[in-house]
Amino acid sequence: MEQFIFYLLIFCIGTLFGSFFTLAVYRLPLHQDITHKRSYCPNCNHKLGFWDMIPILSYLALGGKCRYCKQKIRIRYLFLEIFTGIIFLLFAMSINLSFQILEISKLVYLVVGLLYFSGLIIIAGIDKEKHNICKSVILYETVLMAIYIIYLYIVEKTNIYRYVMYFFALFIFIVMDNYYLKKKVKSSYVLEILELSSIMTIFSYEIGYILSVFLTLVTIGIEGILRKIQKNKKTFNLKNLPIGFYLVVFNIIVIIGINWLACRW
């Protein structure tokens, strides 16, 4: 019973984060504040009250409409809250975290993992909508990985050679993106994908990243074949594919899958 309540709490925390992610995905591309400015309806701009922002329940109680202007709320908000709750729950279960025996190393990995997933989900949401990898979220993930590497070195006495190598590559990509290529090209999507790839390799190791890339390529290939069969060639443009979105989705799935197998074999 205690374990069930613990997992239920993890799921509820995930839905709360998911509610915040819907706000972040909407506001970050508009360069709006995501921490201090109160939530509001994007249609009528009315500030939302407490009862309007309860994850999942508020959407269902209001029938998927704004309480004030009755405009339909996009169902993706509900899906993102549920999806995030499930991800948080599956990740906690994948590492076999027990409420009765809380191991510090597993607890730290859980917290870092959930914070890592948080950044990935925001990146995926924005990339799906805008075909853009948000630089501020990349910076957040970079700081998170730096703190995690320091923890591994000081507390767990881990050999951090591979971490430092990929972190250095990440640093180079960020410098190129912000100082050099910024003056040369209008879009730095490829560099942003490389930055995201470096972060993924640090946290999910080479095998996790390679599997994520493989599944992404397979999905893109299948999508291209299906559209070709449907004679819908004009809508399939490699340049406009949200590669970051696919990488994030499969990286989350791969990490949870690998953890699940590692803890049970």
C-alpha positions in Angstrom: 0.0 0.0 0.0 2.8 2.4 0.9 4.5 1.7 -2.4 1.3 2.3 -4.3 0.8 5.7 -2.6 4.5 6.5 -3.3 4.0 5.8 -7.0 0.7 7.7 -7.1 2.5 10.7 -5.6 5.2 10.5 -8.4 2.4 10.4 -11.0 0.6 13.4 -9.4 3.9 15.3 -9.3 4.4 14.5 -13.0 1.0 15.9 -13.9 1.9 19.1 -12.1 5.1 19.4 -14.1 3.1 18.6 -17.2 0.8 21.5 -16.5 3.9 23.8 -16.2 5.3 22.4 -19.5 2.1 23.4 -21.4 2.8 27.0 -20.2 6.5 26.8 -21.0 5.9 25.4 -24.5 3.5 28.3 -25.2 5.5 31.1 -23.6 9.2 30.4 -24.3 8.9 30.9 -28.1 7.2 34.2 -27.4 10.0 35.2 -25.0 7.5 35.5 -22.1 8.3 35.0 -18.4 7.4 31.4 -17.3 8.1 31.7 -13.5 6.5 34.9 -12.2 3.7 35.8 -14.6 0.4 34.1 -13.6 -1.2 31.7 -16.0 -3.9 33.1 -18.3 -6.2 32.1 -21.1 -4.4 32.8 -24.4 -7.8 33.7 -26.0 -9.4 36.1 -23.5 -6.2 36.9 -21.4 -8.2 36.3 -18.2 -5.9 35.2 -15.3 -6.7 31.7 -14.2 -7.6 30.8 -10.6 -6.6 27.8 -8.5 -9.5 25.7 -9.6 -8.7 26.3 -13.3 -5.2 24.9 -13.0 -5.6 21.5 -11.3 -3.9 19.0 -13.7 -6.3 16.8 -15.6 -9.3 17.4 -13.3 -9.8 21.1 -14.2 -9.8 20.2 -17.9 -12.4 17.5 -17.4 -14.5 19.5 -15.0 -14.6 22.5 -17.5 -15.4 20.2 -20.4 -12.3 21.3 -22.2 -13.3 25.0 -22.3 -12.2 28.2 -20.7 -14.3 29.1 -17.6 -14.5 32.7 -18.7 -14.7 33.0 -22.5 -15.9 29.4 -23.2 -13.3 29.0 -25.9 -12.1 25.4 -26.4 -8.8 24.5 -24.7 -6.5 22.4 -26.9 -6.6 18.8 -25.9 -2.8 18.6 -26.2 -2.7 20.3 -22.7 -4.6 17.4 -21.2 -2.5 14.8 -23.1 0.8 16.5 -22.0 -0.3 16.4 -18.3 -1.2 12.7 -18.5 1.8 11.9 -20.6 4.2 13.6 -18.2 2.6 11.8 -15.2 3.0 8.5 -16.9 6.7 9.2 -17.8 7.5 10.2 -14.2 5.8 7.1 -12.9 7.4 4.7 -15.4 10.9 6.2 -14.7 10.5 5.7 -11.0 9.3 2.1 -11.5 12.1 1.4 -14.0 14.8 2.0 -11.5 12.9 -0.2 -9.0 12.8 2.6 -6.4 11.4 1.3 -3.1 9.6 3.5 -0.6 10.8 1.3 2.2 14.4 1.3 1.3 15.4 4.7 -0.2 19.0 4.4 -1.6 20.6 7.8 -1.9 22.2 7.0 -5.3 18.8 5.9 -6.8 17.1 8.9 -5.2 19.6 11.3 -6.8 19.3 9.5 -10.1 15.5 9.8 -9.9 15.6 13.5 -9.2 18.2 14.2 -11.9 16.4 12.0 -14.4 13.0 13.7 -13.8 14.6 17.1 -14.2 16.4 15.9 -17.4 13.1 14.6 -18.8 11.5 17.9 -17.9 13.9 19.8 -20.2 13.5 17.2 -22.9 9.7 17.4 -22.9 9.7 21.2 -23.2 12.3 20.9 -26.1 10.0 18.3 -27.8 6.9 20.4 -27.4 8.5 23.6 -28.9 10.3 21.7 -31.7 7.0 20.0 -32.7 5.3 23.3 -32.9 8.0 25.7 -34.1 10.8 23.5 -35.5 13.2 25.1 -33.1 15.3 23.8 -30.2 15.0 26.4 -27.4 18.4 27.6 -26.4 17.4 28.5 -22.8 16.3 24.9 -22.2 19.6 23.6 -23.7 21.4 25.9 -21.2 19.2 24.5 -18.4 20.1 20.9 -19.4 23.8 21.9 -19.7 23.8 23.2 -16.1 22.0 20.2 -14.9 24.5 17.8 -16.5 27.4 19.8 -15.0 26.0 19.5 -11.5 25.3 15.8 -12.0 28.9 15.2 -13.2 30.3 17.0 -10.2 28.1 14.9 -7.9 29.3 11.6 -9.6 32.9 12.6 -9.2 32.8 13.9 -5.6 30.2 11.7 -4.0 30.1 8.4 -6.0 33.8 8.5 -7.0 32.9 7.8 -10.6 35.4 8.0 -13.5 34.0 11.0 -15.3 36.4 10.9 -18.4 33.6 10.1 -20.8 31.3 12.7 -19.2 33.9 15.4 -19.5 34.6 14.5 -23.2 31.0 14.9 -24.2 30.5 18.0 -22.0 33.5 19.6 -23.7 31.9 18.8 -27.1 28.7 20.3 -25.9 30.5 23.5 -24.8 32.2 23.8 -28.3 28.8 23.4 -30.0 27.2 26.1 -27.8 30.1 28.5 -28.4 29.9 28.0 -32.2 26.1 28.4 -32.1 26.1 31.6 -30.1 29.3 33.4 -31.2 30.4 32.2 -34.6 27.7 30.7 -36.7 25.1 33.2 -35.3 26.7 35.8 -37.6 27.0 33.4 -40.6 23.7 31.6 -40.9 20.0 32.4 -40.1 19.2 29.0 -38.6 21.4 26.8 -36.4 19.1 23.9 -36.1 21.8 21.3 -37.0 24.0 22.7 -34.2 21.1 22.7 -31.8 20.5 19.0 -32.6 24.2 18.3 -31.9 24.0 20.2 -28.6 20.9 18.1 -27.7 22.7 14.9 -28.8 25.7 15.7 -26.5 23.4 16.1 -23.5 21.6 12.9 -24.4 24.9 11.0 -24.6 26.0 12.3 -21.2 22.9 11.1 -19.4 21.8 8.0 -21.4 25.3 6.8 -22.5 26.3 5.9 -26.0 24.0 2.9 -26.3 21.0 4.9 -25.2 21.7 7.7 -27.7 22.5 5.3 -30.6 19.2 3.5 -30.0 17.4 6.8 -29.9 18.9 7.8 -33.2 18.2 4.4 -34.8 14.5 4.6 -33.8 14.3 8.2 -35.0 15.7 7.2 -38.4 13.4 4.2 -38.7 10.3 6.4 -37.8 11.3 9.1 -40.3 11.8 6.4 -43.0 8.4 4.8 -42.3 6.8 8.2 -42.4 8.4 9.0 -45.7 7.3 5.7 -47.2 3.7 6.1 -46.0 3.5 9.6 -47.4 4.9 8.5 -50.7 2.3 5.7 -50.9 -0.4 8.3 -50.2 1.2 10.5 -52.9 1.7 13.3 -50.4 5.3 14.1 -51.3 4.9 17.9 -51.0 4.3 17.7 -47.2 7.3 15.5 -46.5 10.3 17.8 -46.3 13.4 16.6 -44.4 14.3 20.2 -43.7 11.1 20.8 -41.7 11.1 17.5 -39.8 11.1 18.0 -36.0 14.1 15.8 -35.5 14.5 17.0 -31.9 11.0 15.9 -31.1 11.6 12.4 -32.4 15.0 12.1 -30.6 13.4 13.2 -27.3 10.5 10.8 -27.5 12.7 7.8 -28.2 15.4 8.8 -25.8 12.9 8.8 -22.9 11.5 5.4 -24.1 15.0 4.0 -24.4 16.2 5.2 -21.0 13.1 3.8 -19.2 13.5 0.5 -21.2 17.2 0.1 -20.4 16.7 0.9 -16.7 13.8 -1.6 -16.6 15.9 -4.4 -18.1 19.0 -3.6 -16.0 17.2 -3.7 -12.7 15.4 -6.9 -13.4 18.1 -9.1 -15.1 
